[in-house]
Amino acid sequence: MKTTSLTKLDVAVSQLRFAITLFLEDRELVSAITLAGAAEEILGKLATQAGLTPALTRRAEGTRALFKHLWKSDPGVKPFVNLKNKTRNELKHLVSGAPIEVDLREEAMRILDRAVENYRLLHVRRDAQIATYESRRLQLWRPASPRTKAILSTAPPHRGHHHGPFR
C-alpha cells in the first residue's frame, strides 16, 4: 500500500485546480461549486492562521457595513456569511430540502473568485491553472474590445506578483 503525505494546502490547491478545470470546460458545475467551496474554506482558514483576512470574511464584513449604514442596525456578520454560502450549502447539504433555482455558472464564479483570492493571499507564485481562470474571468467580467483581445493573445505570460482584481 502506497501512502501519500498531503498538507491542507495541497488538498485545497488540488480541489481548486479541479474546480477550475470543470468550470473552464463548462461541465459538472455543481461539483465545481462544491470543490471550489471546500478549497475556499481550507484556504480561508489557512489565511486566518497566517493573520490575513479571507475573502468570505472581507466580503461579508463589507456587506454588513453597508447594511448597518442603510438600516442603522447590526445583525452581525453571520447572516451575511450564510447568505454568501447559501447555494454552496444547499448543494452540499440537505439544508432546506426544497429545489433551488440558481445560475450555476455565476455561482461557480463567485466561489472560485473567493477561493482564488484566498490562494493569492497565501501564494505569490503563479499557478498556470489559476492564472488561466483569472484570465478567463477577466474576459467574462469585462468583455474585451477586439484591440484588447489582440494584445492579450500576443502578450507573454506575466511572471511577477499578481495585482489584478482578485487581490
N, C-alpha and C positions, 0 to 999 in steps of 0.2 A: 504494500500500500504506500503510495506516494502522498506526502502531505505538503501543503503549501502554507507559507507564513505570509499573512496579509495584515497590513495596518488598516485602520479605519479609513485613512486617506486613500489607500489603494482600492478599497471596496467602493468608496464614493466616486472616485475618478472612473472606475470601470463602469459603474451604474450610469454616470453622467455621459460617458462616451457612447454607450449603447443607446441611451435615450436620445442622444443627438442623431445617431445613425437612423433610428426609427423615424424620428421627426423629419430628417432630410429626405428620407425615402418615402415619406408620407404613408407610412403603414403602421398598424398597431399603435395608434395614438393613445389609447387607454394605457397600454404598457409604457409608452414613452412618458406619460404623465406620472405614473406611479414610480417608475425608476428615477425620473428627474426629482420627484418629491423626496424619495429616500436619500438620494445624493445631496439634495439641498439641505435636508435635515442634518445629516452627518457633517457636511462641510460647515454648516451654521454652528453646530456645537463645537467643532474644532476652532472656528473663528472666535467664538466666545471664550474658549480656553486660552486663546492667544491674546485676549484683551481687545478684540475687534468686535464691531457691531455687525451681525449678519444681516443680509438683505431683507429677510422677512421682518425682523425687528425694526430695522430702519424704515421700511415702508409702512408697517403697522403704526409706528410712532408718528410718522408724517400724517397719516390718515386721522389718527387720534387728535393730533394738534389742530387739524382743520376742523374736525368735529367740535372740539372744545371752543374754538373761535366762533364757529357759526351758531352753536346751540347753547353755549355757556354752561355746559355740564360735561363731566368726565366719567365715562363708563369704564375707564381703564383700558389697557392695551389688548387684553384677551379677546374681546369681541371682534376686534379688527384682525387679529391673527386668525381666529376661527373663520372669519369671512374670506380672507385671502387663501385659506386652505380648504374651503368648503368643497369644491369639486374634487380635489385630491382625496379628501377624507371620504366623500361619498363613493368614489371609485374603489378605494382601498378597504373600507369597512362597510358594514351594513349599518349606516347611520340612521337614515330615515326609512329606508326600505322602499321608498317611492321612486318611480322612474325619474330620471333627471334629464333636462334638456340643456345641452352645453355645446359650445363651439369648441370641439376638441383641439383644433389647431391653435386657436387663440389661447386656450388654457395651457396647452403644452408650451407655447412660447412664454407665457407668464412664469411658469415654474422653471423652465430652462433658464430664463433670464436671471432668476434669483439664484439658481444653482451655479451658473457661470459667474455671477457676481461674487458669490462666496468662494468659488475656486480662485478667482482673481485676487481676493483678499489674502489668500494663503500662498499663491504662486505668482512669481513674476515671469517665469519662463513660459514660452508659448507652446501649447499643445496643439498639434495640427488639427485634430478633430474639433476642438473647441474654437480654434481660430476660424475654421470653415463655418461653424454655426454662427459665430459673430458676424462674419462677412455676409452670410445669407440673411441673418436677422436684420442687419442694417439695410439691406435691399428691400426687405419686406416692410420695414419701419418707414423708410423714406425712399420711394421709388426713384431710381437714378435717371438722370437725363441721358440721352444717347452719348453725349460727350463724356459724362462721368463714367458710364459703363465702359467706354473705350479706354479711358485712363486706368480704371481698375483692372481691366483684363490684361493690360500690359505691365502693370506695376509689379516689382519684385515683392515677395513676402516680407512683411515687417519683422525684424528680429529683435527689437528692443522692448521696453516696457510698454504695456498697452495703456493707452489713455482714452479709450473710447467710452461709449455711454454705459458700459457695464461696470465701471469703476465707482 
